[in-house]
């Protein structure tokens, strides 16, 4: 199975468990690998024959910007569900990072894999 990747998608949202985090928007970063057979698109050169990574990134951006979550874990499960259900992606690996420079670290991240990779 081939992979379609979206790397470094940054979206601002309300995320966090602390009161002050609920009052600001923070940037989260998504890195997404999606299993997809690109062979037909490679022959036809037609966007209709492939996974439209721009449509996926726009849908996730819209969802994340309009949502508020306490935990990255909840956000990542919701994003994975959207990609798999709405875009019929059979397998994905998704990493979401929340920069935490104010805590002396680059970021806190969660990585999940869902579905069956052919």
TILUM-676067 format. One record per residue: z, x, y of N, C-alpha, C in turn; residue number from 1. Coordinates in Angstrom, 3 decimals. Each point is the difference from the previous one (the first is absolute). Example, Ala and Ser with C-alpha at 12.3 -4.5 7.8 and 13.67 -1.06 7.14 Angstrom:
loke n_w = 7.800 | n_u = 13.190 | n_v = -5.690 | ca_w = 0.000 | ca_u = -0.890 | ca_v = 1.190 | c_w = 0.000 | c_u = 0.900 | c_v = 1.200 | nuse = 1
loke n_w = -0.720 | n_u = -0.350 | n_v = 1.050 | ca_w = 0.060 | ca_u = 0.820 | ca_v = 1.190 | c_w = 0.730 | c_u = -0.770 | c_v = 1.090 | nuse = 2
***
This chain:
loke n_w = 0.000 | n_u = 0.851 | n_v = -1.186 | ca_w = 0.000 | ca_u = -0.851 | ca_v = 1.186 | c_w = 0.000 | c_u = 0.889 | c_v = 1.239 | nuse = 1
loke n_w = -0.741 | n_u = -0.420 | n_v = 0.968 | ca_w = -0.066 | ca_u = 0.725 | ca_v = 1.267 | c_w = 1.181 | c_u = -0.411 | c_v = 0.878 | nuse = 2
loke n_w = 0.237 | n_u = 0.764 | n_v = 1.054 | ca_w = 1.076 | ca_u = -0.310 | ca_v = 0.935 | c_w = -0.552 | c_u = -0.122 | c_v = 1.408 | nuse = 3
loke n_w = 0.437 | n_u = -1.020 | n_v = 0.701 | ca_w = -0.266 | ca_u = -0.162 | ca_v = 1.423 | c_w = 1.339 | c_u = 0.275 | c_v = 0.686 | nuse = 4
loke n_w = -0.003 | n_u = 0.903 | n_v = 0.971 | ca_w = 1.238 | ca_u = 0.394 | ca_v = 0.665 | c_w = 0.008 | c_u = -0.400 | c_v = 1.467 | nuse = 5
loke n_w = 1.163 | n_u = -0.396 | n_v = 0.442 | ca_w = 0.295 | ca_u = -0.170 | ca_v = 1.426 | c_w = 1.175 | c_u = 0.929 | c_v = 0.262 | nuse = 6
loke n_w = -0.196 | n_u = 0.965 | n_v = 0.883 | ca_w = 1.035 | ca_u = 0.998 | ca_v = 0.240 | c_w = 0.425 | c_u = -0.011 | c_v = 1.465 | nuse = 7
loke n_w = 1.297 | n_u = -0.031 | n_v = 0.198 | ca_w = 0.537 | ca_u = 0.137 | ca_v = 1.346 | c_w = -0.160 | c_u = -1.216 | c_v = 0.887 | nuse = 8
loke n_w = -0.016 | n_u = -1.195 | n_v = -0.581 | ca_w = -0.054 | ca_u = -1.218 | ca_v = 0.809 | c_w = 1.363 | c_u = -0.196 | c_v = 0.662 | nuse = 9
loke n_w = 0.032 | n_u = 0.034 | n_v = 1.318 | ca_w = 1.259 | ca_u = -0.145 | ca_v = 0.738 | c_w = 0.056 | c_u = -1.358 | c_v = 0.677 | nuse = 10
loke n_w = 1.134 | n_u = -0.679 | n_v = -0.197 | ca_w = 0.186 | ca_u = -1.351 | ca_v = 0.526 | c_w = 1.401 | c_u = -0.099 | c_v = 0.585 | nuse = 11
loke n_w = 0.105 | n_u = -0.664 | n_v = 1.138 | ca_w = 1.310 | ca_u = -0.196 | ca_v = 0.636 | c_w = 0.550 | c_u = -1.364 | c_v = -0.403 | nuse = 12
loke n_w = 1.284 | n_u = -0.008 | n_v = -0.352 | ca_w = 0.645 | ca_u = -1.213 | ca_v = -0.488 | c_w = 1.503 | c_u = 0.081 | c_v = 0.212 | nuse = 13
loke n_w = 0.670 | n_u = -1.097 | n_v = -0.240 | ca_w = 1.456 | ca_u = -0.020 | ca_v = -0.003 | c_w = 0.442 | c_u = 0.247 | c_v = -1.436 | nuse = 14
loke n_w = 0.708 | n_u = 1.107 | n_v = -0.201 | ca_w = 0.467 | ca_u = 0.379 | ca_v = -1.336 | c_w = 1.327 | c_u = 0.720 | c_v = 0.120 | nuse = 15
loke n_w = 0.965 | n_u = -0.397 | n_v = -0.796 | ca_w = 1.289 | ca_u = 0.695 | ca_v = 0.004 | c_w = 1.163 | c_u = -0.949 | c_v = -0.174 | nuse = 16
loke n_w = 1.138 | n_u = 0.590 | n_v = -0.323 | ca_w = 1.202 | ca_u = -0.791 | ca_v = -0.274 | c_w = 1.000 | c_u = -0.006 | c_v = 1.156 | nuse = 17
loke n_w = -0.186 | n_u = 0.906 | n_v = 0.939 | ca_w = 0.953 | ca_u = 0.094 | ca_v = 1.102 | c_w = -0.411 | c_u = -0.915 | c_v = 1.148 | nuse = 18
loke n_w = 0.997 | n_u = -0.481 | n_v = 0.751 | ca_w = -0.279 | ca_u = -0.916 | ca_v = 1.109 | c_w = -1.020 | c_u = 0.574 | c_v = 0.971 | nuse = 19
loke n_w = 0.138 | n_u = 1.282 | n_v = 0.343 | ca_w = -0.923 | ca_u = 0.591 | ca_v = 0.974 | c_w = -1.421 | c_u = 0.073 | c_v = -0.552 | nuse = 20
loke n_w = -0.142 | n_u = 0.114 | n_v = -1.332 | ca_w = -1.328 | ca_u = 0.033 | ca_v = -0.600 | c_w = -0.679 | c_u = -1.370 | c_v = 0.058 | nuse = 21
loke n_w = 0.799 | n_u = -1.041 | n_v = 0.065 | ca_w = -0.542 | ca_u = -1.355 | ca_v = 0.043 | c_w = -0.519 | c_u = -0.336 | c_v = 1.399 | nuse = 22
loke n_w = 0.310 | n_u = 0.863 | n_v = 0.964 | ca_w = -0.392 | ca_u = -0.253 | ca_v = 1.395 | c_w = -1.193 | c_u = 0.833 | c_v = 0.446 | nuse = 23
loke n_w = -0.504 | n_u = 0.888 | n_v = -0.877 | ca_w = -1.120 | ca_u = 0.871 | ca_v = 0.370 | c_w = -1.085 | c_u = -0.076 | c_v = -1.071 | nuse = 24
loke n_w = -1.141 | n_u = 0.520 | n_v = 0.354 | ca_w = -1.092 | ca_u = 0.141 | ca_v = -0.970 | c_w = -0.096 | c_u = 1.477 | c_v = -0.383 | nuse = 25
loke n_w = -0.098 | n_u = 0.253 | n_v = -1.304 | ca_w = -0.128 | ca_u = 1.355 | ca_v = -0.509 | c_w = -1.333 | c_u = 0.143 | c_v = -0.735 | nuse = 26
loke n_w = -0.470 | n_u = 1.204 | n_v = -0.099 | ca_w = -1.248 | ca_u = 0.264 | ca_v = -0.698 | c_w = 0.281 | c_u = 0.267 | c_v = -1.468 | nuse = 27
loke n_w = -0.762 | n_u = -0.674 | n_v = -0.862 | ca_w = -0.003 | ca_u = 0.330 | ca_v = -1.422 | c_w = -1.384 | c_u = 0.532 | c_v = -0.336 | nuse = 28
loke n_w = -0.046 | n_u = 0.871 | n_v = -0.989 | ca_w = -1.267 | ca_u = 0.616 | ca_v = -0.424 | c_w = -0.282 | c_u = -0.393 | c_v = -1.443 | nuse = 29
loke n_w = -1.231 | n_u = -0.426 | n_v = -0.250 | ca_w = -0.413 | ca_u = -0.395 | ca_v = -1.336 | c_w = -1.053 | c_u = 0.954 | c_v = -0.535 | nuse = 30
loke n_w = 0.160 | n_u = 0.388 | n_v = -1.252 | ca_w = -0.995 | ca_u = 0.742 | ca_v = -0.753 | c_w = -0.239 | c_u = -0.810 | c_v = -1.270 | nuse = 31
loke n_w = -1.249 | n_u = -0.399 | n_v = -0.205 | ca_w = -0.318 | ca_u = -0.966 | ca_v = -1.041 | c_w = -1.153 | c_u = 0.498 | c_v = -0.861 | nuse = 32
loke n_w = 0.198 | n_u = -0.024 | n_v = -1.321 | ca_w = -1.052 | ca_u = 0.285 | ca_v = -0.971 | c_w = -0.261 | c_u = -1.286 | c_v = -0.764 | nuse = 33
loke n_w = -1.276 | n_u = -0.393 | n_v = -0.088 | ca_w = -0.353 | ca_u = -1.240 | ca_v = -0.681 | c_w = -1.088 | c_u = 0.267 | c_v = -1.032 | nuse = 34
loke n_w = 0.236 | n_u = -0.433 | n_v = -1.234 | ca_w = -1.007 | ca_u = 0.140 | ca_v = -1.040 | c_w = -1.141 | c_u = -0.970 | c_v = 0.284 | nuse = 35
loke n_w = -1.226 | n_u = 0.532 | n_v = -0.072 | ca_w = -1.167 | ca_u = -0.838 | ca_v = 0.271 | c_w = -1.241 | c_u = 0.681 | c_v = -0.559 | nuse = 36
loke n_w = -0.851 | n_u = -0.747 | n_v = -0.641 | ca_w = -1.251 | ca_u = 0.535 | ca_v = -0.513 | c_w = -1.028 | c_u = 0.006 | c_v = 1.130 | nuse = 37
loke n_w = -0.358 | n_u = 1.178 | n_v = 0.469 | ca_w = -0.923 | ca_u = 0.101 | ca_v = 1.139 | c_w = -1.461 | c_u = 0.178 | c_v = -0.431 | nuse = 38
loke n_w = -0.268 | n_u = -0.016 | n_v = -1.301 | ca_w = -1.345 | ca_u = 0.331 | ca_v = -0.477 | c_w = -1.077 | c_u = -0.942 | c_v = 0.534 | nuse = 39
loke n_w = 0.252 | n_u = -1.294 | n_v = 0.051 | ca_w = -1.012 | ca_u = -0.930 | ca_v = 0.508 | c_w = -0.298 | c_u = 0.278 | c_v = 1.473 | nuse = 40
loke n_w = 1.034 | n_u = 0.192 | n_v = 0.808 | ca_w = -0.200 | ca_u = 0.291 | ca_v = 1.420 | c_w = -0.736 | c_u = 1.325 | c_v = 0.181 | nuse = 41
loke n_w = 0.244 | n_u = 0.936 | n_v = -0.885 | ca_w = -0.692 | ca_u = 1.277 | ca_v = 0.059 | c_w = -1.500 | c_u = -0.147 | c_v = -0.226 | nuse = 42
loke n_w = -0.384 | n_u = -1.053 | n_v = -0.710 | ca_w = -1.419 | ca_u = -0.260 | ca_v = -0.254 | c_w = -0.631 | c_u = -0.884 | c_v = 1.078 | nuse = 43
loke n_w = 0.755 | n_u = -0.985 | n_v = 0.485 | ca_w = -0.576 | ca_u = -0.983 | ca_v = 0.925 | c_w = 0.194 | c_u = 0.353 | c_v = 1.467 | nuse = 44
loke n_w = 0.993 | n_u = 0.827 | n_v = 0.304 | ca_w = 0.342 | ca_u = 0.339 | ca_v = 1.383 | c_w = 0.377 | c_u = -1.247 | c_v = 0.802 | nuse = 45
loke n_w = 0.649 | n_u = -0.959 | n_v = -0.681 | ca_w = 0.364 | ca_u = -1.291 | ca_v = 0.596 | c_w = 1.522 | c_u = -0.158 | c_v = -0.019 | nuse = 46
loke n_w = 0.584 | n_u = -0.265 | n_v = 1.163 | ca_w = 1.450 | ca_u = -0.168 | ca_v = 0.111 | c_w = 0.517 | c_u = -1.144 | c_v = -0.876 | nuse = 47
loke n_w = -0.838 | n_u = -0.982 | n_v = -0.264 | ca_w = 0.412 | ca_u = -1.126 | ca_v = -0.833 | c_w = 0.271 | c_u = 0.423 | c_v = -1.438 | nuse = 48
loke n_w = -0.479 | n_u = 1.166 | n_v = -0.400 | ca_w = 0.166 | ca_u = 0.478 | ca_v = -1.368 | c_w = 1.155 | c_u = 0.976 | c_v = -0.172 | nuse = 49
loke n_w = 0.852 | n_u = 0.108 | n_v = 1.002 | ca_w = 1.101 | ca_u = 0.953 | ca_v = -0.107 | c_w = 1.281 | c_u = -0.601 | c_v = 0.577 | nuse = 50
loke n_w = 1.054 | n_u = 0.760 | n_v = -0.035 | ca_w = 1.261 | ca_u = -0.390 | ca_v = 0.619 | c_w = -0.054 | c_u = 0.424 | c_v = 1.460 | nuse = 51
loke n_w = 0.085 | n_u = -0.949 | n_v = 0.889 | ca_w = -0.107 | ca_u = 0.262 | ca_v = 1.440 | c_w = 1.339 | c_u = 0.537 | c_v = 0.510 | nuse = 52
loke n_w = 0.126 | n_u = 1.311 | n_v = 0.094 | ca_w = 1.265 | ca_u = 0.604 | ca_v = 0.420 | c_w = 0.367 | c_u = -0.380 | c_v = 1.423 | nuse = 53
loke n_w = -1.001 | n_u = -0.283 | n_v = 0.838 | ca_w = 0.302 | ca_u = -0.444 | ca_v = 1.361 | c_w = 0.652 | c_u = -1.387 | c_v = -0.026 | nuse = 54
loke n_w = -0.514 | n_u = -0.894 | n_v = -0.826 | ca_w = 0.594 | ca_u = -1.339 | ca_v = -0.127 | c_w = 1.426 | c_u = 0.085 | c_v = -0.545 | nuse = 55
loke n_w = 0.222 | n_u = 0.877 | n_v = -0.976 | ca_w = 1.350 | ca_u = 0.182 | ca_v = -0.549 | c_w = 0.941 | c_u = 0.509 | c_v = 1.090 | nuse = 56
loke n_w = -0.421 | n_u = 1.015 | n_v = 0.737 | ca_w = 0.875 | ca_u = 0.571 | ca_v = 1.036 | c_w = 0.269 | c_u = -1.010 | c_v = 1.115 | nuse = 57
loke n_w = -1.002 | n_u = -0.788 | n_v = 0.368 | ca_w = 0.204 | ca_u = -1.012 | ca_v = 1.037 | c_w = 0.967 | c_u = -1.087 | c_v = -0.468 | nuse = 58
loke n_w = -0.124 | n_u = -0.420 | n_v = -1.254 | ca_w = 0.895 | ca_u = -1.035 | ca_v = -0.538 | c_w = 1.433 | c_u = 0.517 | c_v = -0.059 | nuse = 59
loke n_w = 0.191 | n_u = 1.217 | n_v = -0.467 | ca_w = 1.348 | ca_u = 0.559 | ca_v = -0.064 | c_w = 0.588 | c_u = 0.194 | c_v = 1.401 | nuse = 60
loke n_w = -0.812 | n_u = 0.475 | n_v = 0.932 | ca_w = 0.465 | ca_u = 0.180 | ca_v = 1.378 | c_w = 0.462 | c_u = -1.329 | c_v = 0.582 | nuse = 61
loke n_w = -0.803 | n_u = -1.035 | n_v = -0.155 | ca_w = 0.350 | ca_u = -1.331 | ca_v = 0.513 | c_w = 1.309 | c_u = -0.484 | c_v = -0.612 | nuse = 62
loke n_w = 0.124 | n_u = 0.155 | n_v = -1.312 | ca_w = 1.208 | ca_u = -0.450 | ca_v = -0.685 | c_w = 1.235 | c_u = 0.764 | c_v = 0.473 | nuse = 63
loke n_w = -0.080 | n_u = 1.320 | n_v = 0.031 | ca_w = 1.158 | ca_u = 0.821 | ca_v = 0.348 | c_w = 0.410 | c_u = -0.214 | c_v = 1.447 | nuse = 64
loke n_w = -0.974 | n_u = -0.056 | n_v = 0.909 | ca_w = 0.322 | ca_u = -0.210 | ca_v = 1.418 | c_w = 0.697 | c_u = -1.333 | c_v = 0.252 | nuse = 65
loke n_w = -0.313 | n_u = -1.007 | n_v = -0.791 | ca_w = 0.568 | ca_u = -1.331 | ca_v = 0.221 | c_w = 1.247 | c_u = -0.260 | c_v = -0.838 | nuse = 66
loke n_w = 0.441 | n_u = 0.993 | n_v = -0.762 | ca_w = 1.153 | ca_u = -0.160 | ca_v = -0.893 | c_w = 1.207 | c_u = 0.777 | c_v = 0.492 | nuse = 67
loke n_w = 1.142 | n_u = -0.362 | n_v = -0.527 | ca_w = 1.238 | ca_u = 0.746 | ca_v = 0.229 | c_w = 0.722 | c_u = 0.112 | c_v = -1.327 | nuse = 68
loke n_w = 0.351 | n_u = 1.228 | n_v = -0.371 | ca_w = 0.720 | ca_u = 0.238 | ca_v = -1.250 | c_w = 1.193 | c_u = 0.904 | c_v = 0.260 | nuse = 69
loke n_w = 1.032 | n_u = -0.164 | n_v = -0.810 | ca_w = 1.142 | ca_u = 0.899 | ca_v = 0.051 | c_w = -0.297 | c_u = 1.265 | c_v = -0.802 | nuse = 70
loke n_w = -0.636 | n_u = -0.158 | n_v = -1.153 | ca_w = -0.198 | ca_u = 1.113 | ca_v = -0.925 | c_w = -1.470 | c_u = 0.351 | c_v = -0.182 | nuse = 71
loke n_w = -0.271 | n_u = 1.287 | n_v = -0.146 | ca_w = -1.345 | ca_u = 0.462 | ca_v = -0.327 | c_w = -0.404 | c_u = -0.556 | c_v = -1.368 | nuse = 72
loke n_w = 0.955 | n_u = -0.128 | n_v = -0.898 | ca_w = -0.279 | ca_u = -0.499 | ca_v = -1.342 | c_w = -0.626 | c_u = -1.403 | c_v = 0.034 | nuse = 73
loke n_w = 0.508 | n_u = -0.853 | n_v = 0.871 | ca_w = -0.540 | ca_u = -1.357 | ca_v = 0.121 | c_w = -1.400 | c_u = 0.032 | c_v = 0.598 | nuse = 74
loke n_w = -0.184 | n_u = 0.810 | n_v = 1.024 | ca_w = -1.306 | ca_u = 0.136 | ca_v = 0.642 | c_w = -1.045 | c_u = 0.514 | c_v = -0.981 | nuse = 75
loke n_w = 0.331 | n_u = 1.006 | n_v = -0.780 | ca_w = -0.984 | ca_u = 0.612 | ca_v = -0.898 | c_w = -0.427 | c_u = -0.972 | c_v = -1.102 | nuse = 76
loke n_w = 0.946 | n_u = -0.778 | n_v = -0.516 | ca_w = -0.353 | ca_u = -0.990 | ca_v = -1.032 | c_w = -0.916 | c_u = -1.076 | c_v = 0.572 | nuse = 77
loke n_w = 0.265 | n_u = -0.436 | n_v = 1.218 | ca_w = -0.840 | ca_u = -1.020 | ca_v = 0.635 | c_w = -1.412 | c_u = 0.539 | c_v = 0.237 | nuse = 78
loke n_w = -0.117 | n_u = 1.230 | n_v = 0.457 | ca_w = -1.313 | ca_u = 0.602 | ca_v = 0.249 | c_w = -0.782 | c_u = 0.155 | c_v = -1.303 | nuse = 79
loke n_w = 0.658 | n_u = 0.464 | n_v = -1.044 | ca_w = -0.670 | ca_u = 0.159 | ca_v = -1.294 | c_w = -0.516 | c_u = -1.346 | c_v = -0.508 | nuse = 80
loke n_w = 0.801 | n_u = -1.019 | n_v = 0.151 | ca_w = -0.396 | ca_u = -1.340 | ca_v = -0.439 | c_w = -1.236 | c_u = -0.488 | c_v = 0.748 | nuse = 81
loke n_w = -0.041 | n_u = 0.207 | n_v = 1.304 | ca_w = -1.159 | ca_u = -0.401 | ca_v = 0.803 | c_w = -1.267 | c_u = 0.695 | c_v = -0.495 | nuse = 82
loke n_w = 0.069 | n_u = 1.301 | n_v = -0.177 | ca_w = -1.187 | ca_u = 0.764 | ca_v = -0.409 | c_w = -0.491 | c_u = -0.444 | c_v = -1.377 | nuse = 83
loke n_w = 0.910 | n_u = -0.166 | n_v = -0.929 | ca_w = -0.402 | ca_u = -0.357 | ca_v = -1.356 | c_w = -0.530 | c_u = -1.430 | c_v = -0.086 | nuse = 84
loke n_w = 0.665 | n_u = -0.928 | n_v = 0.667 | ca_w = -0.408 | ca_u = -1.405 | ca_v = -0.092 | c_w = -1.218 | c_u = -0.316 | c_v = 0.862 | nuse = 85
loke n_w = -0.007 | n_u = 0.437 | n_v = 1.237 | ca_w = -1.066 | ca_u = -0.383 | ca_v = 0.915 | c_w = -1.277 | c_u = 0.808 | c_v = -0.172 | nuse = 86
loke n_w = 0.123 | n_u = 1.227 | n_v = -0.514 | ca_w = -1.174 | ca_u = 0.857 | ca_v = -0.143 | c_w = -0.322 | c_u = 0.306 | c_v = -1.468 | nuse = 87
loke n_w = 0.729 | n_u = -0.635 | n_v = -0.915 | ca_w = -0.214 | ca_u = 0.135 | ca_v = -1.441 | c_w = 0.018 | c_u = 1.459 | c_v = -0.472 | nuse = 88
loke n_w = 0.893 | n_u = 0.773 | n_v = 0.566 | ca_w = 0.171 | ca_u = 1.399 | ca_v = -0.401 | c_w = 0.850 | c_u = 0.027 | c_v = -1.275 | nuse = 89
loke n_w = -0.510 | n_u = 0.597 | n_v = -1.088 | ca_w = 0.732 | ca_u = -0.041 | ca_v = -1.271 | c_w = 1.176 | c_u = 0.967 | c_v = -0.092 | nuse = 90
loke n_w = -0.034 | n_u = 1.073 | n_v = 0.800 | ca_w = 1.062 | ca_u = 1.020 | ca_v = -0.016 | c_w = 0.067 | c_u = 0.643 | c_v = 1.368 | nuse = 91
loke n_w = 1.232 | n_u = 0.308 | n_v = 0.404 | ca_w = 0.159 | ca_u = 0.730 | ca_v = 1.255 | c_w = 1.226 | c_u = 0.874 | c_v = -0.036 | nuse = 92
loke n_w = -0.059 | n_u = 1.038 | n_v = 0.810 | ca_w = 1.166 | ca_u = 0.837 | ca_v = 0.304 | c_w = 0.142 | c_u = -0.056 | c_v = 1.510 | nuse = 93
loke n_w = 1.176 | n_u = -0.418 | n_v = 0.453 | ca_w = 0.238 | ca_u = -0.172 | ca_v = 1.431 | c_w = 1.241 | c_u = 0.784 | c_v = 0.397 | nuse = 94
loke n_w = -0.139 | n_u = 0.740 | n_v = 1.085 | ca_w = 1.127 | ca_u = 0.725 | ca_v = 0.586 | c_w = 0.176 | c_u = -0.511 | c_v = 1.424 | nuse = 95
loke n_w = 1.218 | n_u = -0.398 | n_v = 0.320 | ca_w = 0.332 | ca_u = -0.359 | ca_v = 1.375 | c_w = 1.112 | c_u = 0.927 | c_v = 0.467 | nuse = 96
loke n_w = -0.229 | n_u = 0.610 | n_v = 1.155 | ca_w = 0.967 | ca_u = 0.922 | ca_v = 0.592 | c_w = 0.472 | c_u = -0.546 | c_v = 1.338 | nuse = 97
loke n_w = 1.273 | n_u = 0.201 | n_v = 0.251 | ca_w = 0.606 | ca_u = -0.370 | ca_v = 1.277 | c_w = 0.550 | c_u = 1.281 | c_v = 0.622 | nuse = 98
loke n_w = -0.615 | n_u = 0.468 | n_v = 1.094 | ca_w = 0.486 | ca_u = 1.227 | ca_v = 0.640 | c_w = 1.467 | c_u = -0.129 | c_v = 0.430 | nuse = 99
loke n_w = 0.769 | n_u = 1.043 | n_v = -0.262 | ca_w = 1.431 | ca_u = -0.030 | ca_v = 0.319 | c_w = 0.433 | c_u = 1.310 | c_v = 0.648 | nuse = 100
loke n_w = -0.752 | n_u = 0.448 | n_v = 0.974 | ca_w = 0.341 | ca_u = 1.251 | ca_v = 0.702 | c_w = 1.399 | c_u = -0.058 | c_v = 0.591 | nuse = 101
loke n_w = 0.411 | n_u = -1.187 | n_v = 0.449 | ca_w = 1.323 | ca_u = -0.149 | ca_v = 0.606 | c_w = 1.128 | c_u = 0.227 | c_v = -0.999 | nuse = 102
loke n_w = -0.312 | n_u = 0.010 | n_v = -1.288 | ca_w = 0.986 | ca_u = 0.310 | ca_v = -1.033 | c_w = -0.182 | c_u = 1.413 | c_v = -0.552 | nuse = 103
loke n_w = -0.886 | n_u = 0.777 | n_v = 0.638 | ca_w = -0.207 | ca_u = 1.379 | ca_v = -0.415 | c_w = -0.930 | c_u = 0.164 | c_v = -1.188 | nuse = 104
loke n_w = -0.794 | n_u = -1.019 | n_v = -0.304 | ca_w = -0.955 | ca_u = 0.107 | ca_v = -1.105 | c_w = -1.367 | c_u = -0.494 | c_v = 0.460 | nuse = 105
loke n_w = -1.017 | n_u = 0.473 | n_v = -0.659 | ca_w = -1.364 | ca_u = -0.422 | ca_v = 0.333 | c_w = -0.161 | c_u = -1.508 | c_v = -0.183 | nuse = 106
loke n_w = 0.373 | n_u = -0.494 | n_v = -1.202 | ca_w = -0.180 | ca_u = -1.417 | ca_v = -0.297 | c_w = 0.744 | c_u = -0.368 | c_v = -1.267 | nuse = 107
loke n_w = 0.226 | n_u = -1.299 | n_v = -0.148 | ca_w = 0.416 | ca_u = -0.571 | ca_v = -1.283 | c_w = -1.224 | c_u = -0.724 | c_v = -0.541 | nuse = 108
loke n_w = -0.260 | n_u = 0.156 | n_v = -1.293 | ca_w = -1.217 | ca_u = -0.573 | ca_v = -0.582 | c_w = 0.300 | c_u = -0.669 | c_v = -1.328 | nuse = 109
loke n_w = -0.820 | n_u = -0.972 | n_v = -0.317 | ca_w = 0.023 | ca_u = -0.670 | ca_v = -1.299 | c_w = -1.422 | c_u = 0.083 | c_v = -0.550 | nuse = 110
loke n_w = -0.132 | n_u = 0.275 | n_v = -1.285 | ca_w = -1.296 | ca_u = -0.001 | ca_v = -0.671 | c_w = 0.091 | c_u = -0.936 | c_v = -1.196 | nuse = 111
loke n_w = -0.979 | n_u = -0.915 | n_v = -0.111 | ca_w = -0.040 | ca_u = -0.889 | ca_v = -1.156 | c_w = -1.398 | c_u = 0.028 | c_v = -0.614 | nuse = 112
loke n_w = -0.073 | n_u = -0.315 | n_v = -1.276 | ca_w = -1.263 | ca_u = -0.238 | ca_v = -0.690 | c_w = 0.101 | c_u = -1.392 | c_v = -0.617 | nuse = 113
loke n_w = -1.063 | n_u = -0.762 | n_v = 0.165 | ca_w = -0.040 | ca_u = -1.351 | ca_v = -0.560 | c_w = -1.333 | c_u = -0.220 | c_v = -0.676 | nuse = 114
loke n_w = 0.006 | n_u = -0.800 | n_v = -1.056 | ca_w = -1.217 | ca_u = -0.339 | ca_v = -0.700 | c_w = -0.315 | c_u = 0.959 | c_v = -1.131 | nuse = 115
loke n_w = -1.211 | n_u = -0.132 | n_v = -0.520 | ca_w = -0.442 | ca_u = 0.806 | ca_v = -1.121 | c_w = -1.197 | c_u = 0.830 | c_v = 0.441 | nuse = 116
loke n_w = 0.134 | n_u = 1.301 | n_v = -0.124 | ca_w = -1.073 | ca_u = 0.923 | ca_v = 0.380 | c_w = -0.912 | c_u = 0.203 | c_v = -1.198 | nuse = 117
loke n_w = -1.239 | n_u = -0.387 | n_v = 0.149 | ca_w = -0.950 | ca_u = 0.113 | ca_v = -1.115 | c_w = -0.479 | c_u = 1.432 | c_v = -0.167 | nuse = 118
***
